[in-house]
Amino acid sequence: MAFLILGLIFLVLKLAGVDPVAQWSWWWVLSPFALAALWWLLSDLSGRTKRLAMQEDAQRKADRISESKKRLYGMKK
């Protein structure tokens, strides 16, 4: 996400003509987008994305079970 934000900032500065970014080559301005794509590719290949999604699902399930138990037993936590 940081690479994407950095790329957008560089792009806006380049198009607005703000120095020193306006003097940079387009390769330097667009390189954060390539780094973001590379990061996402490596993240997917390593299984990190899937692992994080599974953790979020497990947390949602645990929260649902906890909330159901509270309503069932009338407990307040």
Number of C-alpha atoms within 10 A of each C-alpha: 10 10 16 17 13 16 21 16 13 22 19 14 16 19 10 11 12 12 10 9 19 17 11 12 10 13 9 12 21 16 16 20 17 14 15 18 14 12 14 15 12 13 13 13 11 11 10 13 14 13 12 11 11 12 11 12 12 12 12 12 12 12 12 12 12 13 14 12 13 13 11 9 8 9 9 8 6
